[in-house]
Amino acid sequence: MDKDTLKAFLLDRKKTNFTVMPFKNKLNPSNGWAVPFVTGHKYRVHWAEGLDFETMQMEASDLWEKTDHNIEFVSNHTDVREAIEFWAGKEQILNKTHILDTPDLFETGHNYVQNDTATRMFSWVVNGKNEAKKKIVMKGIRCIGGCNKAVEKKELGPAVYWSNVNSWPSKKLPVAGETVEIAPGVNMIYDLKTPSPIFKLIVVNGALTFLQDDKTDLELRAYHIFVNVGALNIGTAEKPFKTKAQITLFGEQSSDTIVYAKAVEAGNKVISNTGSVQMFGAKRSRWSRLVAECEKDQTYIQVDKDLDWKAGDQIYLAPTGHDALYSDYAEITAYDAKSGKVDLKEGLKFYHFGTNESTASKYNGVDMRGEVILLTRNVRVVGDDNDAWGGQIVTSDAMNSEGGIQAGLLEMDSVEMYNVSQRDTYKAGLRFDAALTNKHFVNNSVIHQGLAWGLYIKSSANVQVKDTSIIGFIQTGVNIHAS
């Protein structure tokens, strides 16, 4: 069922040939949902919002009899799966048994896997013929052996410029829809003065560095950027980026996905990093308390004096009432550094509490005044607003095809990530997944607005997140697992 068909089904409540069930994440199927099925029928199980699995289990009830007719299931997956193993009881069931055997020979676990990009489907059988095969375990394997072909790193050569045709082997500038490689040893300076074409994939095996000057704003656009053994650089710790730099990620739920590690679900619309990503924007005044209360529809607020806020900046006012959704997003039209008055483009939607002195002495050390967070940074990573499917950055250690380990590194300071994360998945806006070797940091940054998770640190170590705001995520702001 494609996306449009599914949407039509959900809108037409008169239909009776489908059921919508929320996914319940349990290790033991006996603790999950009990769902009745009619024997002798075929059922389509559709992950509606791109949810994928590493291990999925199904257990047949004790009510099955050997004479019962087969039930056949067919399901989709959206992330790359080079193989899907089926285990019934203690026996691994070979793929294609669902189509090579006749129905009278079917037992629980007979299956057929179609893992090509265009299809991404698998089917399996459940029946009561073999009591030792009541439980099915399905294991999605992203790759067999090293997922990523080994690439030899080379010492960087002299700087070459993206806008110069002589910088490219073809003597032509890359065009929209192409796969672009920054080869090992290539020291590429990104200098296009207008937004780039939208590339299918950019693979960085050398260095890709945004031009640093006092006048050029830059935007790089792609469906996927894979920093493999190379480096992606925007500014440095010693010399933060001065002008505007933006990476815009494109794609939707059904776009092609990328795999570079067995245990890591890279997905799509992503900067995948097993090399080095370093982004340093200009330092900003991150936040303030409200020093006076403000009413609904009010077009100004009072904050601290001597901030660096200016017209065009975006801000967020945290809720101060009982409802966590009573927050405001606003655009500044003027800021007076002497008085702390901020003029807003539009009136506020909600009341926010503020006063000129901290309330900590009255409430056991808690300052109840509303927080006002600056969202704007000059270095941005943005997910294109399409299909309610945000962008993401994932950093990992990964094994290549020769058994070598590529250790990803992320250093980020004063960076804005906007419209990131992918709904009903674990693909957070910013993710560390099996990133164990290097020391990473995310400082003075802001990650805001998405339908899933803001920050996910999974099976990782040495990750510092400091003076960073994570705002406006529907499912989870921060999740730390096995780290």
ABEGO torsion letter per residue (X at the ends): XBAAAAAAAAABAABAABBBBBBBBBABAAABBBBBBBBGBBBBBBBAAGBBBABBBBBBBAABBAABBBBBBBBBBABBBABBBBBBEABBBBBGAAAABBAAABBBGBBBBBABAAAGBBBBBBBAABAAAABBBBBBBABBEBABBBBBBBBBBBBBBAABAAABAAGBBBBBGBBBBBBBGBBBBBABABBBBBBABBBBABBBBBBBBAABBBBBBBABBBBBABBBBBEBAABBBABBBBBBBBEBAABBBBBABAABBAEBGBBBBABBBBBBBBBBBABBBBABBBBBGBABBBBBBGBABBBGBBBBBBBABABAABBBBBBBABBBAAAGBBBBABBBABBBBBBABBAAAABGGBBABBBBBBABBABBBBBBBBGGBBBBBBBBBBBBAAGBBBBBBBBBBGBBBBGBEBBGBABBABBBBGBAABBBBBBGBBBBEBABBABBBBGBBGBBBBGBBBBGBAABABBBBGX
